[in-house]
Amino acid sequence: MSALPVIVAMGGINAAGRTSFNQGFRRVVLDALSSEQRQETLLGLASLMNLVSYVDGQLVSEAGDVITADNVEAQLGEQILAGTLIRRIEKTFFDVDATHWQQKISANAGEPIRFVTKARQLPTPLPSNWEVTELEKGQVKVTICGEFEIKHDTYRDNPIKAAGQFPTGFDPAILYNSRYQPRGLQATIFAASDAIHASGLDWQKVMNSVAPDQIGTYSASVAGQVNSEGLGGLFKARLLGERVSTKQLALGLNTMSTDFINAYVTGNVGTTFTTSGACATFLYNMRAAVQDIKAGRTRVAIVASSECAIEPEIIEGFGNMSALANDDNLKKLDNSDEVDYRRTSRPFGENCGFTIGEGAQVTILMDDALALELGADILGSVPDVYVNADGFKKSITAPGPGNYITMAKAVALAQAIVGEESIKERSFILAHGSSTPQNRVTESAIYDRIATAYDINNWPVVAPKAFVGHTIAPASGDQLAFAIGVFSDNIMPGVTTIDKVADDVYSDRLNISLSHQACEPQDVAFINSKGFGGNNATAPVLSPSITKEMLAARHGESAMNQHAKANEATKQQQAVYFDNAQKGQFDLIYRFGEGLIDEDAIAFDTEQMQIPGFDKPIALKIDNPFADMSK
């Protein structure tokens, strides 16, 4: 009997805002919300963006004026909307109209060129046509004759000007002692704290409910930390005449999102796991967590991913692959001299490339028995994650057959669990939907053929990248956040950035709506990802109601009643965090140097090991798994 991996919390941050309590999802479907939900969402965003704060129990604006929650939209609504979702890249990243680079100049000096400099600034070895004369006080005179090369600071008009940036004014660095850490790791600390607080559970109690080796963290980035504090600064430092720091290499690694959660947030000593699979990275790590929970190796899993790669070099790399939407192509699509930077990402419409985004997503999984025991919230469950490659390829970035396998297996498993009617009538797809011409054809063809095989009509397709951009590693985490939002609010997001579905999209059996629509409660969501290199993954996600039905069937009515009672305390703690977050009080967990384990105090024998700070021991009595092969 396999344990069921249950989603008990989710937190994070992307261009739509905070993930917990579906705030980011609700920013996207803002116009379809009730007036109360709309007011809550805008207030939460205003606090996140530092447009309002609480002073002496009163809500005040940046100017210090008292403002009421029901007046936030009237006074700040336009600013909130403009500062969220995909938009023109802000100068806090770099100037897209004047992006810094170095122009290489080859010249020939008709007359000797002379200049004075410090001797210690001379290059080694000296160019053959440089003549150096020593002067006083460590100075030298340099004479150059003939041909020479120089590199000079200059600026260019960047053809790619939009991205899915964190909400304007949100800065994770100021929320804790971030110590010049890369932005992706700052976002990881925020996302992990958001998820843990949103769970409503006492984390120390969670840690002590299971053996220390039954907890795991599964996370990764793709590019690693490419900001100046990480690999980006490491690779550029000497070329810019600067020094490499002691932190840039270590903090730049793509394992660091895992390591930071373990070392500074949870204090985990159990499984630590990092794997990258291009755009499917979040699902790759979730697959490992799901398999470990089903096998009983892990009972609590933190599944995470982060990527903050809005950097000129990364954008130029994708841009030179013709993967990103640029100004010229967008103008041609719209037959206009202007670009609407809110609509650069157009999944399944007439499009010309994806839009990069930044984000960090964290979800907490538990096995079904532990989730009930602790009174955890039930947001859904993940019965499996399927991963398949594309086989032989010509272009390493081109799509292939692997995604047919992952999608078909995911639908087959979901139908085996919930039945044919649920799949036909109450399931939907969170598409990879990258907004490239090739993706819109190949991905829709997969959905259409599977829908035909399972006799599905009007299959809803949701495309989160239309709103938050392509966050690369955590992209399927963004999709999962949307799925949880649909389960919670019964609103199916449309692809509102397109005017119509493109003619070459296989849409006969699909419902790619151009507007947000109310929907009946859904049973299953399919999270799909198609990554560069043939990294395909699909996960069926079961709704809270289906998950609870399964839990009741396995554990009985008494266990469900006990869970409901224990869940009351969880709800109370969730309400406390929700209220604090609405006020901009996120209480990030960052335990730098705290709770260090005294290795000398570790006690063990041949049966078990006791780790200081953990209630339960680690079992060391291990049966021979190859007994049939032993003498």
C-alpha positions in Angstrom: 0.0 0.0 0.0 1.5 3.3 -1.1 1.3 6.4 1.0 -0.5 9.3 -0.7 1.6 12.5 -1.0 -0.8 15.3 0.3 -0.2 19.0 -0.4 -0.5 20.7 3.0 0.9 24.2 2.1 2.3 26.3 -0.6 4.1 29.6 -0.6 6.2 31.7 -2.9 6.6 34.8 -4.9 6.4 35.7 -8.6 5.2 38.6 -10.8 1.6 38.1 -9.5 2.6 38.4 -5.9 2.6 36.1 -2.9 1.6 32.5 -3.4 0.1 31.7 0.0 -3.7 31.9 0.3 -3.9 32.2 -3.5 -2.9 35.9 -3.6 -0.9 35.5 -6.8 -3.7 33.5 -8.4 -6.3 36.1 -7.4 -4.2 39.0 -8.8 -4.5 37.2 -12.2 -8.2 36.7 -12.0 -8.9 39.9 -10.2 -11.8 41.0 -12.3 -13.6 37.7 -11.6 -13.4 37.9 -7.8 -16.0 38.9 -5.3 -15.7 42.5 -3.9 -14.4 41.1 -0.6 -11.7 38.9 -2.3 -10.7 41.8 -4.6 -10.2 44.1 -1.6 -8.2 41.5 0.3 -6.0 40.9 -2.7 -5.2 44.5 -3.4 -4.5 45.2 0.2 -2.1 42.3 0.4 -0.3 43.4 -2.7 -0.1 47.0 -1.5 1.6 45.7 1.7 3.9 43.5 -0.3 4.9 46.4 -2.5 5.5 48.7 0.5 2.8 51.1 -0.7 1.1 50.9 2.7 2.2 49.9 6.2 0.7 49.7 9.7 1.7 52.4 12.1 0.2 52.4 15.6 -2.6 50.1 14.5 -3.5 52.3 11.5 -3.0 51.6 7.8 -0.9 54.5 6.3 0.3 55.2 2.8 3.9 55.9 1.8 3.2 59.6 2.4 2.1 58.8 5.9 -1.6 59.5 5.3 -4.1 57.2 7.0 -5.9 55.0 4.5 -8.6 52.4 4.9 -8.6 48.9 3.4 -11.8 49.6 1.4 -10.1 52.7 -0.1 -6.8 51.0 -1.2 -8.1 50.4 -4.7 -9.4 53.9 -5.2 -6.1 55.4 -4.1 -3.5 52.8 -5.1 -5.3 50.4 -7.5 -3.8 51.7 -10.7 -0.2 51.7 -9.2 -0.7 48.1 -7.9 -1.9 46.8 -11.2 0.8 48.6 -13.1 3.5 47.2 -10.8 2.5 43.5 -11.1 2.5 40.8 -13.8 4.5 41.1 -17.0 5.6 44.6 -17.7 8.5 46.7 -19.0 11.8 45.8 -17.3 12.4 48.2 -14.5 15.7 50.1 -14.1 16.3 48.3 -10.8 17.5 45.4 -13.0 19.1 47.3 -15.9 18.2 50.0 -18.4 16.7 48.2 -21.4 17.1 51.4 -23.5 20.8 51.7 -22.6 22.1 48.2 -21.7 25.8 48.4 -20.7 28.4 46.5 -22.7 31.9 46.9 -24.0 32.6 47.9 -27.6 35.8 46.4 -29.0 37.8 48.9 -31.1 40.6 48.0 -33.4 42.7 51.0 -34.4 46.0 52.1 -36.0 48.0 54.9 -34.5 49.4 57.1 -37.3 51.3 59.0 -34.7 52.6 57.5 -31.4 50.0 57.6 -28.6 51.4 58.5 -25.1 49.8 58.4 -21.7 51.0 58.2 -18.1 49.7 55.6 -15.6 50.8 53.6 -12.5 53.3 50.9 -13.1 51.2 48.4 -11.2 48.3 48.9 -13.7 50.4 47.7 -16.7 49.2 44.5 -18.3 51.3 41.3 -18.2 52.8 40.5 -20.6 53.2 43.9 -22.3 51.9 44.2 -25.9 54.9 44.1 -28.3 54.2 47.6 -29.6 54.2 49.2 -26.1 57.3 51.2 -25.0 57.4 51.9 -21.2 59.5 54.6 -19.6 59.7 54.7 -15.8 58.9 58.0 -14.0 58.9 59.1 -10.4 56.6 57.7 -7.6 55.7 54.5 -9.3 54.4 56.2 -12.5 55.3 55.2 -16.0 54.9 56.7 -19.5 53.6 54.4 -22.2 54.1 55.0 -25.9 52.0 52.9 -28.4 52.9 52.7 -32.1 51.0 50.9 -34.8 47.9 48.7 -34.4 46.2 48.4 -31.0 42.8 47.3 -29.5 40.8 48.8 -26.8 37.4 48.0 -25.2 35.3 51.0 -24.2 32.1 51.3 -22.1 29.1 51.8 -24.3 25.4 51.2 -24.3 22.9 49.5 -26.6 19.1 49.5 -27.1 18.1 46.1 -25.9 15.5 44.5 -28.3 13.9 42.6 -25.4 12.3 44.9 -22.9 9.7 43.0 -20.9 9.8 40.4 -18.0 7.7 39.0 -15.3 9.3 40.8 -12.4 8.4 40.6 -8.7 5.9 43.3 -7.8 7.4 46.8 -7.8 8.7 47.8 -4.4 8.9 44.2 -3.1 12.5 43.6 -1.9 13.2 40.3 -0.1 16.6 41.6 0.9 15.2 44.0 3.4 13.0 41.4 5.1 15.8 39.7 6.8 19.6 39.9 7.3 20.3 38.8 3.7 24.1 39.4 3.9 24.6 40.3 0.2 23.0 37.0 -0.9 21.9 36.5 -4.6 18.3 37.5 -5.3 17.2 33.9 -6.0 18.3 32.8 -2.5 16.6 35.8 -0.9 13.4 34.7 -2.8 13.9 31.2 -1.6 14.0 32.3 2.1 10.8 34.3 1.5 9.0 31.4 -0.3 10.0 28.8 2.3 8.9 31.0 5.1 5.7 31.8 3.3 4.9 28.1 2.9 5.7 27.2 6.5 3.7 30.0 8.0 0.8 29.4 5.6 0.7 25.7 6.7 -0.6 26.9 10.1 1.5 24.2 11.7 4.2 24.5 14.4 7.3 23.5 12.4 9.1 22.2 15.5 6.2 19.9 16.2 6.2 18.7 12.5 10.0 17.9 12.8 9.5 16.0 16.0 6.5 14.0 14.7 8.7 11.8 12.5 12.3 10.5 12.6 14.8 13.1 11.5 15.7 11.1 8.4 12.1 11.0 7.2 12.1 14.7 6.3 13.5 15.9 3.0 14.1 19.0 0.9 14.0 18.7 -2.9 14.9 21.9 -4.8 17.0 23.4 -7.6 17.6 26.3 -10.0 18.5 25.8 -13.6 21.1 28.5 -14.3 22.1 28.8 -10.7 22.3 32.2 -9.0 23.3 34.4 -11.9 23.2 37.7 -10.1 26.3 39.7 -9.3 26.5 38.1 -5.9 26.6 34.7 -7.5 27.9 33.2 -10.7 27.1 36.3 -12.7 29.6 38.3 -10.7 32.1 35.5 -10.6 32.2 35.2 -14.4 32.4 38.9 -15.0 34.7 40.1 -12.2 38.1 39.8 -13.8 36.9 41.1 -17.1 35.5 44.2 -15.4 38.8 44.6 -13.5 37.2 43.6 -10.2 38.0 40.9 -7.7 36.1 37.6 -7.2 34.5 37.4 -3.8 34.8 34.5 -1.4 31.0 33.8 -1.7 30.3 34.1 -5.4 31.1 30.5 -6.4 29.5 28.7 -3.5 26.3 30.9 -3.5 26.1 30.6 -7.3 25.5 26.8 -7.4 22.1 25.5 -8.4 22.0 23.4 -5.2 21.8 26.5 -3.0 18.0 26.8 -3.0 18.0 23.3 -1.3 20.9 24.1 1.0 19.5 27.4 2.2 16.2 25.9 3.2 18.0 23.1 5.1 20.6 25.4 6.8 18.6 28.5 7.6 14.8 27.7 7.5 14.0 24.1 8.5 17.1 22.7 10.1 16.6 19.5 8.1 19.1 16.6 8.6 17.1 14.2 6.4 17.1 13.8 2.6 18.6 16.7 0.6 18.0 16.4 -3.1 18.7 18.6 -6.2 18.0 17.8 -9.8 17.6 20.1 -12.8 15.5 19.4 -15.8 15.3 22.8 -17.6 11.7 24.1 -17.5 10.5 20.9 -15.8 12.9 21.4 -12.8 10.2 21.9 -10.2 8.4 18.7 -11.3 11.6 16.8 -11.4 12.2 17.5 -7.8 8.5 16.9 -6.9 8.8 13.5 -8.6 11.7 12.5 -6.2 9.7 13.7 -3.2 6.5 11.9 -4.3 8.4 8.6 -4.9 10.1 8.9 -1.5 6.8 9.5 0.3 5.0 6.7 -1.6 7.9 4.3 -0.6 7.9 5.4 3.0 11.4 6.9 3.0 10.1 10.4 3.5 7.1 11.6 5.5 7.5 15.4 5.1 8.9 16.9 1.9 9.7 20.5 1.1 9.6 20.8 -2.7 11.0 24.0 -4.1 12.6 25.9 -6.9 13.8 29.4 -7.5 15.2 31.4 -10.4 15.9 35.1 -10.6 17.6 35.5 -14.0 16.5 38.8 -15.3 20.0 39.7 -16.2 21.3 41.1 -19.5 23.5 38.1 -20.3 20.7 35.5 -19.7 18.2 37.6 -21.7 20.7 37.9 -24.6 21.4 34.2 -24.5 17.7 33.3 -24.9 17.2 36.2 -27.3 19.9 35.0 -29.7 18.2 31.7 -29.8 15.1 33.5 -31.0 13.3 32.2 -27.9 12.2 35.5 -26.4 9.6 37.9 -27.7 11.4 41.1 -28.9 10.1 44.5 -29.9 10.5 44.2 -33.6 8.6 40.9 -33.9 5.8 42.1 -31.5 5.4 45.3 -33.6 5.0 43.1 -36.7 2.4 40.9 -35.0 0.4 43.8 -34.0 1.0 45.9 -37.1 1.9 48.8 -34.8 4.7 51.1 -34.0 4.1 50.6 -30.2 4.5 47.5 -28.0 2.1 46.6 -25.3 4.5 45.2 -22.7 1.6 43.6 -20.7 0.9 41.3 -23.7 4.4 40.0 -24.7 3.5 36.5 -23.6 0.8 35.0 -25.8 0.4 31.3 -25.3 -1.6 29.5 -28.0 -2.1 32.8 -29.9 -0.1 34.5 -32.6 3.2 34.9 -30.8 6.9 35.3 -31.3 8.6 34.0 -28.2 8.4 33.6 -24.4 8.9 36.3 -21.8 11.3 35.5 -19.0 10.2 35.8 -15.4 11.5 35.5 -11.9 10.0 33.5 -9.1 10.4 31.1 -6.2 7.8 28.4 -5.3 7.7 26.1 -2.3 5.2 23.4 -1.6 5.0 21.1 1.5 4.0 17.5 1.1 3.2 14.9 3.8 2.1 11.3 3.7 -1.6 10.9 4.2 -1.4 9.5 7.7 0.8 12.3 9.0 -1.3 15.0 7.4 -4.4 13.6 9.2 -2.5 13.2 12.5 -1.3 16.8 12.5 -4.5 18.4 11.4 -2.9 19.8 8.3 -4.8 21.7 5.7 -5.6 19.5 2.6 -4.9 21.5 -0.6 -4.8 18.4 -2.9 -2.5 15.5 -3.5 0.0 14.3 -6.1 -0.3 10.6 -6.8 2.7 10.5 -9.2 4.9 12.6 -11.5 5.9 11.2 -14.9 9.2 12.2 -16.6 10.3 11.1 -20.1 12.9 12.1 -22.6 12.6 12.7 -26.3 15.0 10.1 -27.8 17.2 11.0 -30.7 17.1 14.7 -31.6 18.4 17.0 -34.3 18.1 20.3 -32.4 18.7 19.9 -28.6 16.0 22.6 -27.9 13.3 21.2 -30.2 10.3 19.3 -28.7 9.8 15.6 -29.1 7.7 12.6 -28.2 8.5 12.4 -24.5 5.7 14.7 -23.5 3.2 12.4 -25.2 4.3 9.7 -22.8 4.1 11.9 -19.7 0.7 13.3 -20.5 -0.8 10.0 -21.5 0.5 8.3 -18.3 -0.8 11.1 -16.1 -4.3 11.0 -17.6 -4.3 7.2 -17.4 -3.4 7.2 -13.7 -5.9 9.9 -12.9 -8.7 8.1 -14.7 -7.8 4.9 -12.8 -8.1 6.8 -9.5 -11.1 9.1 -10.1 -12.9 7.5 -13.0 -13.9 8.3 -16.6 -16.5 10.9 -15.8 -14.2 13.1 -13.7 -11.6 13.2 -16.4 -14.2 14.1 -19.1 -16.2 16.6 -17.1 -14.0 18.0 -14.2 -10.4 18.0 -15.2 -8.2 20.8 -16.7 -4.7 21.4 -17.9 -2.1 23.8 -16.7 -0.2 24.0 -19.9 3.5 24.6 -20.3 2.3 27.3 -22.7 5.6 29.0 -23.3 4.3 31.4 -26.0 6.5 30.3 -28.9 5.1 29.4 -32.3 6.5 25.9 -32.1 5.2 25.2 -28.7 1.6 26.3 -29.4 1.4 23.7 -32.2 3.3 20.8 -30.6 1.7 21.0 -27.2 -1.8 21.5 -28.4 -1.4 18.5 -30.7 -0.5 16.4 -27.7 -3.6 17.5 -25.8 -5.9 17.1 -28.8 -4.7 13.5 -29.4 -5.1 12.5 -25.8 -8.5 14.2 -25.6 -9.5 12.2 -28.7 -8.3 8.9 -27.1 -10.2 9.6 -23.9 -13.2 11.2 -25.6 -12.7 14.5 -23.8 -14.4 17.5 -25.3 -14.0 21.2 -24.3 -10.9 20.4 -22.1 -10.0 23.6 -20.3 -6.4 24.8 -20.9 -4.8 27.4 -18.5 -1.6 29.1 -19.4 0.0 30.9 -16.4 3.0 32.1 -18.4 0.7 34.6 -20.0 0.7 36.6 -16.8 3.9 35.8 -14.8 6.3 34.9 -17.7 8.5 31.9 -17.9 10.3 31.6 -14.5 12.3 28.6 -15.9 13.1 26.3 -12.9 10.0 27.1 -10.8 7.6 27.4 -13.8 5.7 24.2 -13.0 5.5 25.5 -9.4 3.7 28.6 -10.8 1.3 26.1 -12.6 0.7 24.2 -9.4 -0.1 27.5 -7.6 -2.7 28.2 -10.3 -4.2 24.7 -9.9 -4.6 25.2 -6.2 -6.3 28.5 -6.9 -8.8 27.0 -9.3 -9.6 24.3 -6.8 -10.2 26.9 -4.1 -12.0 29.6 -6.0 -13.7 27.8 -8.9 -12.4 30.3 -11.4 -10.8 29.1 -14.6 -8.3 31.7 -15.9 -8.4 32.5 -19.5 -5.5 33.5 -21.8 -6.4 37.2 -21.8 -3.2 38.3 -23.5 -4.3 37.0 -26.9 -7.0 38.2 -29.3 -7.8 34.8 -30.7 -6.4 31.2 -30.7 -3.9 30.8 -33.5 -5.1 29.0 -36.6 -2.4 26.3 -36.3 -3.4 25.4 -32.7 -5.1 22.0 -32.4 -8.1 23.3 -30.5 -11.1 21.3 -31.6 -11.3 19.4 -28.3 -9.7 22.1 -26.2 -11.2 25.1 -24.4 -8.7 27.9 -24.5 -10.8 30.7 -23.2 -9.9 34.4 -23.8 -11.5 35.4 -20.5 -11.7 34.2 -16.9 -14.7 32.0 -16.3 -16.5 30.7 -13.3 -16.4 26.9 -13.3 -17.9 24.0 -11.4 -15.6 22.3 -8.8 -12.8 20.5 -10.5 -11.4 17.0 -9.6 -8.1 16.8 -11.4 -5.5 19.3 -12.7 -2.7 18.2 -15.1 0.6 20.1 -14.6 2.5 19.9 -17.8 6.1 20.9 -18.6 8.2 20.7 -21.8 11.8 21.7 -21.2 14.8 22.4 -23.4 16.9 19.3 -24.1 14.0 16.8 -23.9 13.0 17.4 -20.3 9.3 16.5 -20.1 7.2 16.1 -17.0 3.5 15.8 -16.2 1.8 15.5 -12.8 -1.8 14.8 -12.1 -3.0 16.8 -9.0 -6.1 15.7 -7.2 -8.4 18.2 -5.7 -8.9 18.7 -2.0 -12.4 17.1 -2.2 -11.2 14.0 -4.1 -8.2 13.8 -1.7 -10.4 13.9 1.4 -12.6 11.2 -0.1 -9.6 9.0 -0.6 -8.4 9.7 3.0 -11.8 8.8 4.4 -11.8 5.5 2.4 -8.4 4.5 3.8 -8.5 5.9 7.3 -12.3 5.9 8.2 -14.8 8.4 9.5 -13.3 8.5 13.0 -9.8 9.6 11.7 -11.5 12.3 9.5 -13.4 13.6 12.5 -10.2 13.8 14.5 -8.5 15.6 11.7 -11.3 18.1 11.4 -11.0 18.9 15.1 -7.2 19.2 14.9 -7.5 21.3 11.8 -9.4 24.0 13.8 -6.1 25.0 15.4 -4.4 25.0 12.0 -7.0 27.3 10.6 -6.5 29.7 13.6 -2.8 29.9 13.0 -3.3 30.4 9.2 -5.6 33.3 10.0 -2.9 34.9 12.2 -0.4 34.7 9.4 -2.9 35.9 6.8 -3.6 38.9 8.9 0.1 39.6 9.4 0.9 39.2 5.7 -1.8 41.6 4.8 0.0 44.1 7.0 3.4 43.3 5.4 4.6 41.4 8.4 6.1 38.2 6.9 8.3 37.2 9.8 10.9 35.4 7.5 12.5 32.4 9.0 16.3 32.8 8.8 18.2 31.0 11.5 21.7 31.9 10.7 24.0 30.2 13.2 21.1 29.2 15.4 20.4 25.7 16.8 23.7 24.2 15.7 24.0 20.5 16.4 26.8 19.5 18.8 28.2 16.5 16.9 29.8 15.2 20.1 26.3 14.9 21.6 25.1 12.5 18.9 24.4 9.2 20.7 24.0 5.9 18.9 24.4 2.2 19.0 23.8 -0.5 16.5 20.0 -0.1 16.8 19.4 3.7 16.6 20.9 7.2 16.5 19.7 10.1 18.6 20.3 13.6 17.1 20.2 16.5 19.6 17.1 18.7 19.0 15.0 15.9 17.6 12.6 13.9 19.7 12.6 10.7 17.6 15.7 8.6 16.9 16.9 7.4 13.5 16.6 3.6 13.1 19.8 1.9 12.3 18.5 -1.7 12.2 18.2 -2.3 8.5 17.1 -5.5 6.9 19.1 -7.0 4.1 17.2 -6.0 0.9 19.1 -8.7 -1.0 18.5 -11.6 1.3 17.6 -13.8 -1.6 21.0 -13.2 -3.1 23.0 -13.9 0.1 24.5 -17.2 1.2 
